[in-house]
């Protein structure tokens, strides 16, 4: 009897992974470190606990969780991108971080760990055609009283000043490319409902939105556009000439000291088992 293959976490992912993706996530994580730390502070003490970073990407939050778990705790980073995981393992060894383990795992499938006191996930649900499946896996992995912590985006809030046609076109293409893959670039505004429907209690949330006129915060949209070139070309939504021109304009806009860029809104949502 033939079986029907279930979707995997990478099927609808439009952003390039591997070393390029790892480098982009490093820039992104530097910008988000203060707000993510503030979020995690809500759930202390985490020392001695089993913590999971689901869809851990570049491992930046995994290492933050490792510092909070301490030598008596354990942190598991789950991701389907083996290249990123190998880079993370090397970084952990170089930094002498011994309470971290990285597992190549489809977050929509069975997780190789349970009994966790905290599951954290950032910018993963918006890339899934079935985000409810991942929320169910997270709940299965948590012990009673454990907490799920989610950060995800709402592309409706992205902005720039002064107006920039290339920026508007980039945002339009990102949203369309995501929606063509069946995923939701506006999932942030729906997270409270999704987390409640997944069976979590005491659900609450806050909203953050990075923006600025200098530094790393201004370059993430440019790097993200470079990372979706393959998806745009594959879908025929834009040709190589248009992509090159948008990239050129975005880079110039980001480098100009007289411009301001705002990221998509980021919803931080949590709930307990």
C-alpha positions in Angstrom: 0.0 0.0 0.0 1.4 3.4 -0.9 1.6 6.2 1.7 1.1 9.9 1.2 4.1 11.9 2.2 3.4 14.6 4.8 4.9 18.1 4.2 8.2 18.8 5.8 9.4 22.1 7.4 11.6 22.9 4.4 9.1 22.4 1.6 7.7 25.9 1.6 10.8 27.8 2.9 11.7 30.6 0.5 14.9 31.9 2.2 18.2 30.4 1.2 19.8 28.3 3.9 23.3 26.9 4.3 26.3 29.2 5.0 24.5 32.2 3.4 21.5 31.7 5.6 23.7 31.3 8.6 25.5 34.6 8.0 22.2 36.4 7.5 20.8 35.0 10.7 23.9 36.3 12.5 23.1 39.9 11.5 19.4 39.4 12.4 20.2 38.0 15.8 22.5 40.9 16.7 19.6 43.2 16.2 17.1 41.1 18.1 19.3 40.1 21.0 18.0 42.8 23.5 14.4 42.1 22.8 14.8 38.3 22.9 16.7 38.5 26.1 14.0 40.7 27.6 11.4 38.1 26.5 13.3 35.2 28.0 13.8 37.1 31.3 10.0 36.6 31.9 10.5 32.8 32.3 13.5 32.7 34.7 14.7 30.7 36.5 15.8 28.4 33.6 18.9 27.1 35.3 19.1 23.3 35.4 16.2 22.9 32.9 15.8 21.1 29.6 15.2 23.8 27.0 14.5 23.4 23.3 15.2 25.8 20.4 12.9 24.6 17.7 14.0 25.7 14.2 17.3 27.0 15.8 18.8 28.3 12.6 22.2 29.9 13.4 22.1 28.8 17.0 22.3 32.3 18.4 19.3 31.9 20.7 20.3 28.3 21.5 23.6 29.6 23.0 21.6 32.3 24.9 19.4 29.5 26.3 22.6 27.5 27.2 23.9 30.4 29.3 20.6 30.5 31.2 20.3 26.7 31.6 23.8 26.6 33.1 26.1 23.6 33.5 23.3 21.5 35.2 20.9 22.2 32.3 20.6 21.0 28.8 19.6 22.7 25.5 18.6 20.9 22.3 18.6 22.9 19.0 16.4 21.4 16.4 16.6 22.3 12.7 16.3 20.6 9.3 19.3 22.5 7.8 22.3 20.2 8.4 24.8 22.8 7.1 23.7 25.3 9.7 23.8 22.7 12.4 27.4 21.7 11.6 28.3 25.4 11.8 26.6 25.6 15.2 28.4 22.6 16.5 31.7 24.1 15.5 30.8 27.4 17.2 29.8 25.6 20.4 33.1 23.8 20.5 35.0 27.0 19.8 33.2 28.8 22.6 33.5 25.9 25.0 29.7 25.5 25.3 29.1 21.9 26.5 25.5 21.8 27.5 24.1 22.1 23.9 23.2 19.5 21.4 22.0 20.0 17.9 19.7 17.5 16.2 18.8 17.5 12.5 15.0 17.3 12.8 11.9 18.2 10.8 10.0 20.3 13.4 6.7 19.0 11.8 7.7 15.4 12.5 8.4 13.5 15.8 10.8 15.4 18.0 13.7 13.4 19.6 13.2 15.0 23.0 10.4 15.6 25.5 10.0 16.6 29.1 11.2 20.2 28.4 10.5 23.1 30.7 10.7 25.6 27.8 10.3 25.4 24.0 11.4 28.5 22.1 10.9 29.2 18.3 11.6 32.3 16.2 10.5 33.0 12.7 9.6 29.4 11.9 5.8 29.2 12.0 5.4 31.7 9.1 7.3 29.3 6.9 5.1 26.4 7.6 2.0 25.3 5.6 0.8 23.6 8.8 2.0 25.7 11.7 -0.6 24.0 13.9 1.4 20.7 13.5 4.5 22.3 15.0 2.6 23.8 17.9 1.2 20.3 18.6 4.8 18.9 18.5 5.9 21.7 20.9 3.2 20.8 23.4 4.1 17.1 23.2 7.7 18.0 24.1 6.8 20.1 27.1 6.4 18.8 30.7 3.3 19.9 32.7 3.8 23.6 33.6 6.3 24.0 30.7 6.2 27.1 28.6 6.1 27.7 24.8 7.7 31.0 23.6 7.1 32.1 20.1 8.4 35.1 18.1 7.1 35.6 14.6 6.4 38.4 12.1 3.6 40.3 10.5 4.7 41.8 7.2 1.9 44.3 7.3 4.0 46.6 9.5 7.2 46.9 7.4 8.1 50.5 6.5 10.8 52.9 5.2 11.4 56.6 5.1 11.6 58.4 2.6 9.5 56.3 0.2 11.5 53.8 -1.8 9.9 51.9 -4.8 12.5 49.2 -4.6 11.7 48.6 -0.9 8.0 48.4 -1.7 8.7 46.0 -4.5 10.8 43.8 -2.3 8.0 43.6 0.3 5.5 42.8 -2.3 7.6 40.0 -3.8 8.4 38.5 -0.4 4.7 38.4 0.6 3.7 36.9 -2.8 6.5 34.4 -2.8 5.5 33.2 0.6 1.8 33.0 -0.2 2.5 31.0 -3.4 4.2 28.4 -1.2 1.1 28.3 1.0 2.6 30.0 4.1 1.5 33.1 6.0 3.7 36.2 6.2 1.1 37.8 8.4 1.0 35.0 11.0 2.2 37.2 13.8 -1.2 38.8 14.4 -2.8 35.4 14.6 -0.3 33.8 17.1 -2.4 34.4 20.2 -5.3 32.5 18.7 -3.1 29.7 17.3 -1.4 29.1 20.5 -4.6 29.1 22.5 -6.2 26.7 19.9 -3.2 24.4 20.3 -4.2 23.8 23.9 -1.9 26.2 25.8 -3.1 28.2 28.8 -2.3 31.6 30.3 -1.5 32.9 26.8 -0.1 36.4 26.6 1.9 38.6 24.2 3.9 41.7 23.5 4.8 43.5 20.3 8.2 44.7 19.2 9.4 46.4 16.0 13.1 47.0 15.3 13.9 50.1 13.2 16.7 52.5 12.7 18.8 54.8 10.5 22.1 53.0 10.9 23.8 49.7 11.7 22.7 46.1 11.2 19.0 46.9 11.5 19.1 48.6 8.1 20.7 45.7 6.3 18.4 42.8 7.1 15.9 43.5 4.3 18.7 43.7 1.8 20.1 40.4 3.0 16.7 38.8 3.0 16.0 39.9 -0.5 19.3 38.3 -1.7 18.2 35.2 0.2 14.9 34.9 -1.7 16.4 35.4 -5.2 16.3 31.7 -5.9 12.6 31.4 -5.0 11.7 34.5 -7.1 13.6 33.2 -10.2 12.1 29.7 -9.8 8.6 31.1 -9.6 9.1 33.5 -12.5 7.9 36.4 -10.3 10.9 38.5 -11.2 13.7 38.1 -13.7 17.4 38.4 -13.0 17.6 42.1 -14.3 14.8 43.2 -12.0 16.3 41.3 -9.0 19.7 42.9 -9.6 18.2 46.4 -9.8 16.1 46.0 -6.6 19.2 44.6 -4.8 21.2 47.6 -5.9 18.6 50.1 -4.8 18.0 48.4 -1.5 21.8 48.4 -0.7 22.1 52.1 -1.6 19.0 52.9 0.6 20.4 51.0 3.5 23.8 52.6 3.3 22.4 56.2 3.1 22.6 58.0 6.4 19.4 59.9 5.7 17.1 56.9 5.5 15.2 54.9 8.0 14.1 51.3 7.8 11.5 49.4 9.9 11.2 45.7 10.1 8.0 43.8 10.0 6.2 43.8 13.4 7.3 41.0 15.7 4.8 39.3 17.9 6.2 37.7 21.1 3.6 35.1 22.4 3.8 32.6 25.2 1.6 30.0 26.8 1.9 27.1 29.3 0.9 23.5 29.4 
